[in-house]
Amino acid sequence: MNSKYEVIAIAHKDIADEVKNKFFRYTICEFDELKDIQEIKNIQGRTMDLNSRASIYVSWFEDKIEKKIEEGYKVAILELPFAYQSQVELLEKLDIKLGDDLLILEKVDV
């Protein structure tokens, strides 16, 4: 099976608007409170719409998301088309450059 998307969970705090504008347009959900996680997990549908996919992705990353929220981060799940590999590579470089302000928690090809 060929992958179509790269799903990336990132934790962030205190990042510049320029960075947010570049990457966060691919955000399918974002959390800053633990209750937000449960709300997304409760969404179930018969189709694979955006909310259904978000619910699935949250279940994959839930423990890491909860831990980072408890540490004061916001957590976003991004869904980037696989053709946007250069964006993923840039995000990986920013993860190193920005230190604790932007952390890639996990990546999964779907």
C-alpha positions as CSV (number, residue, x, y, z in Angstrom):
1,M,0.0,0.0,0.0
2,N,1.3,3.4,-0.9
3,S,1.2,6.1,1.8
4,K,-0.8,9.2,1.0
5,Y,-0.2,11.2,4.1
6,E,2.2,11.7,6.9
7,V,0.5,12.3,10.2
8,I,2.6,14.1,12.7
9,A,1.8,14.9,16.3
10,I,3.7,18.0,17.5
11,A,3.9,19.7,20.8
12,H,4.5,23.5,20.8
13,K,4.7,26.6,22.9
14,D,6.0,30.1,22.3
15,I,6.6,29.7,18.6
16,A,6.5,32.5,16.1
17,D,3.4,33.2,14.0
18,E,5.4,32.7,10.9
19,V,6.1,29.1,11.9
20,K,2.4,28.6,12.9
21,N,1.2,30.0,9.6
22,K,3.5,27.8,7.5
23,F,2.7,24.4,9.2
24,F,-0.5,24.8,11.1
25,R,-2.7,25.1,8.0
26,Y,-2.2,21.3,7.9
27,T,-3.6,20.9,11.4
28,I,-6.6,18.6,11.7
29,C,-7.0,19.1,15.5
30,E,-5.3,20.9,18.3
31,F,-5.4,20.4,22.1
32,D,-4.5,22.5,25.0
33,E,-6.7,20.8,27.6
34,L,-7.1,17.1,28.5
35,K,-10.9,17.3,28.0
36,D,-10.3,18.2,24.3
37,I,-8.8,14.8,23.8
38,Q,-11.9,13.0,25.0
39,E,-14.2,15.1,22.9
40,I,-12.4,14.2,19.7
41,K,-12.2,10.5,20.7
42,N,-16.0,10.4,21.1
43,I,-16.5,11.3,17.4
44,Q,-17.4,8.3,15.4
45,G,-18.8,8.2,12.0
46,R,-19.5,5.9,9.1
47,T,-17.3,7.7,6.7
48,M,-13.6,8.6,6.9
49,D,-14.2,12.3,7.2
50,L,-11.8,14.7,8.9
51,N,-13.4,14.2,12.3
52,S,-13.2,10.4,12.1
53,R,-9.6,10.5,11.0
54,A,-8.8,12.9,13.8
55,S,-10.4,10.5,16.3
56,I,-8.3,7.6,15.0
57,Y,-5.1,9.7,15.1
58,V,-5.7,10.8,18.6
59,S,-6.1,7.2,19.7
60,W,-2.6,6.5,18.3
61,F,-0.9,9.4,20.1
62,E,-3.1,9.8,23.2
63,D,-0.5,9.0,25.9
64,K,2.1,11.4,24.3
65,I,-0.6,14.1,23.8
66,E,-1.7,13.9,27.5
67,K,1.8,14.0,28.8
68,K,2.7,17.1,26.8
69,I,-0.5,19.0,27.7
70,E,0.3,18.3,31.4
71,E,3.7,19.8,30.8
72,G,2.1,23.0,29.5
73,Y,2.3,22.4,25.7
74,K,-0.4,22.7,23.1
75,V,-0.4,19.7,20.8
76,A,-1.4,19.6,17.2
77,I,-1.9,16.7,14.8
78,L,-0.9,17.6,11.3
79,E,-1.9,15.6,8.1
80,L,0.5,16.4,5.3
81,P,0.2,15.0,1.8
82,F,3.1,12.6,1.2
83,A,4.1,14.8,-1.7
84,Y,4.9,17.5,0.8
85,Q,8.0,15.7,2.1
86,S,10.1,18.9,2.0
87,Q,7.7,20.4,4.5
88,V,8.2,17.4,6.8
89,E,12.0,17.8,6.5
90,L,11.7,21.5,7.3
91,L,9.6,20.7,10.3
92,E,12.2,18.2,11.5
93,K,14.9,20.9,11.2
94,L,12.7,23.3,13.2
95,D,12.3,20.7,15.8
96,I,16.1,20.7,16.3
97,K,16.4,24.5,16.0
98,L,13.6,25.5,18.3
99,G,14.5,23.0,21.0
100,D,11.7,22.6,23.6
101,D,9.4,25.1,21.9
102,L,8.5,22.7,19.1
103,L,8.7,18.9,19.5
104,I,7.8,16.2,17.0
105,L,6.2,13.5,19.2
106,E,5.5,10.9,16.5
107,K,5.1,10.5,12.7
108,V,3.0,7.8,11.0
109,D,2.6,7.2,7.3
110,V,-1.0,6.5,6.2
